[in-house]
Amino acid sequence: MLELEAQVWAKSKDRDFMLISLGREHSTEEIIAFQEKKRFTFPLAPDPSRTIYSKFFTK
């Protein structure tokens, strides 16, 4: 995720580009704490029951 922040998000955030990282099996509170601790500036979204994740991945 450090590479996403530095190499992708930092270079693309001001363009017509969207990046959302899913926190599968994590709550909103966990995502907020993680984002603050790691100082990530790209959007993170909780997916506690893997609802979104399961639409794109099988494992």
JOGIQUI-V678970 format. One record per residue. SS is DSSP state (a for helix, b for strand, c for the rest). Layout:
SS, SS
This chain:
c, a, a, a, a, a, a, a, a, a, a, a, c, c, c, c, c, c, c, b, b, b, b, b, c, c, c, a, a, a, a, a, a, a, a, a, a, a, c, c, c, c, b, b, b, b, b, c, c, c, c, c, a, a, a, c, c, c, c
